Amino acid sequence: MEGLKTMAMSPDPVRGNSLSAPAGQHSALSGNGLAVASMLTWAAGFPAAEVLLQTWPPVALLAARLALAVLVMVPVWVILDGPRRVVSARWGHAMTVGGLGIGLGMFLLILAQKLTDPVTVAIIVSCAPLVATLLELAAGTRRLKWNFALGVAVSIVGGLIATSALAPAQLGLGAACAVGSTVLFCWASMATARDFAELSQTGRTTITFVGGLAMASLLVFGSAQFGLDVMPATAFDMQQAGMLMIYALISMGLSQVFFITSVGKLGVALASFHINVAPFYVMLIMLMLGDEWNWTRALGAGIVAMAVVLAQDRAPRSAQVG
């Protein structure tokens, strides 16, 4: 009974609830700010991965990325939540959510970039709002309002405009891997925010990273058994170390903490709208590294930003029983 009472009094962990208009506005503002921060830090990982993938097999890069993130984040988690809560966490469920959503999902994303390029992958995941909306509707945590439906439609249009500059050859196996990764990531983000509500934001992220590392270890072992490359082609140097730190700690660790926190305030569907602006951030970073500006992609990113504004709830959500 005490557990039911706590659930009834607490906000919905997937979407967050507002009990007053100012509180709801503040939650939306901070949630969108966190989503922007998440996408900026996530975008920084694409150029880093581009450097590493020149000499690292995708499965090796996946394992190294997760291992470094877990090595740094587990001690932080223990300090924040305490050893007792860490030990008593839902580890079995975390292995499923993290293994599929983080481990397998991230492997597909790295493979997609290996087969295409950083901006292409960032653009293809523009299906994220549609996927996340379907997941929330299926879970019963989202009622489809006209402004949200319009926002989803506009967001998809923005993604299609941005991808219109791509050659058809780029939309093959690499695109399929990116779409599969997006589905797994959206599902895992919703499950993480919903099913590990007793943990801090860092704890929620870290426990699923451990599950992802377990999956990555299995993928490395399986690849080795089939005679595939599982080690970098060149010696590990300072440049690779720097790129790996950006890729693991900033683009994955910090970005995921921001994103899961945003999901708790906005819901996975609305938070995922921001993923469609990521190609613009990636393009800006690649521009600073000597790449060319693309007005079509910039237009698509601008349309997606407008979709985020359109989809915002106009009124505070009423309290729900979790």
Salt bridges, closest charged atoms under 4 A:
GLU136 OE1 - ARG142 NE 2.81
ASP195 OD2 - HIS93 NE2 2.75
ASP195 OD1 - ARG194 NE 2.69
ASP313 OD2 - ARG15 NH2 3.91
ASP313 OD2 - ARG317 NE 3.04
